[in-house]
Structures are given as structure tokens and as C-alpha cells.
């Protein structure tokens, strides 16, 4: 077999999907310690990778790689990534097979053909035929800078239990309702030693205000709204230093998983069978079992097709709070 000295990994988007590629980067480095590993992604996500010590160069859609590679690994496998792969001179090219037909059968017919709840991370690994690339028991990886860690430090107060709340998601059916989050925080914040950080992007700022405005006034001082005011890696640094994370099925869930934090995960319209549970980190999953309309999509919808939104509305805020409090008491 020809020597592998230069590797290109392609994953163009999005936050969680890119973070889920980092275990494969580690395993490629372990298998080929002398090889240079490059990465191609979209510009908004470069910061997730720029400090990763396992990477040599990072390319974007605006500055595509032109070098010759021994191995190209396409983990996006869509029209754009396939076009990039065709333009590259490489000895071997492999791609991640998404098996969208299985997702379609699960959504449309509620027929689960996944033999196990295998993580997408392990499915990425399965795309490779190289026996040298072996699994390990480590999780995802992110590397906040010293400046990003310093940004986060003032928000973590000694003697307080800090919960990061990642309340957003791109699609409505993956978002626990704002009023339910406010009700949950109203219970949790009865303990004045609890501090909550609202984390999200600019697109989540309105929902953050909905949560805050629905909170009883006495508890608002315990909640800090940082939605839309942090960079991706500043958010990562905050997640690294929190005591626990309550999160929807979203990119920030995977960001938090890179630091081994205890995650309390809310799944609405999606299913764990799709492979996007937190990877090799402690978590507790909250989902409505036995709901016949679930999953209604593998990526999420802009509204509940049935109108009742039971996959989220039936999740008990009292139960979620109880599990978080128990974790804080143990830790």
C-alpha cells in the first residue's frame, strides 16, 4: 500500500458536524504521525479548527486546496464537496456514506434499520478502509486560546454552581419552548447558589429575551444573557468552565461535549438513532418515549406537523431540574 504522507479532510458545515470530525483527526494523527493533515471547511467555522494541533493547513471555499494528496476524506459528501474532491489530485479518495434512505424510512415509515445507535463519529471512521486508523475512547476536541479562556473567567464565580443553557437550535422542533425554559429556571433559581449563562448566536438573541422576560424578577439577577455577544470559541471557553450544560440537540451540545462536561440533553423531533448524541462524555437524555409521530424529521422542522408539539411539551421541567440539582449536589 502506498505511503500516506498528506491527507485532506473535508467537512464544510456546520458547528456540531465539524466538531464531530475531531476524533477522526486524532485517529489519523495516531495512525500516520508523520503525515500532514489539512482541512477544508466554510469560513464561519475556521475558528473551530484553527488552534487544533493535529492540523497543518485549513482551507475554505474561498481558498480551495490545490496540493496533491495521498488521501482525501470527504465527510460532507454533497454536491459542493464532491466538486472540490474532483478538482484535487489524490491517490485515494473516500467519502462518508450518509445512508439518507435509512433516515427517510425512519421519518416516513418509523422503520428503524439502524442496527445500533452508532455515533456519526464512528460512521465517519467506517468510511475509511485503512486498518491503521483505529478507534480510541476519547471524545471530541476544541482548543480555546488563553485570551478566550480569560474572556470566560469573570462569568464563573467561586461558590456558585454555573449552568450553561444552550436554548437555541436552527429548527423550531428542536427547541424547547422559551416559556418552558423560563418555568424550569424559576424552579432551579430558587437556590441562590445557582448561576445560569444563556449561550447562543445572534439568531438566538430574541429567544433569550423571551426567557428572561418570562422569569420572575427575583431570579433575573442569577441569569446572564450572553446570546449573540460571544464568538464561537469564547462560547467554547465558557462551556469548558461551567459545572453542567442544559442543551437542545444543537451544535453547542457537541461543543460542550469536547470538554467532558455533564450534559442534560433535550431531544424533540429527532431521534438518537441518527447518531448525534454527545460523544464519549457523560450525559442524560430527556425525550418522549413511544410518541408515534416521532421522529418527524432528521434535521428538524419549522413547525410541528401535528400541531401539538408533544415531543417537547411533554418533557417535564420538574424532572429536568431534579436531575440537574442531583448532579450539583454530587459534584
Order of alpha helices (4+ residues) and beta strands (2+ residues): beta-alpha-alpha-beta-beta-beta-alpha-beta-alpha-alpha-alpha-beta-alpha-beta-alpha-beta-alpha-beta-alpha-beta-beta-alpha-alpha
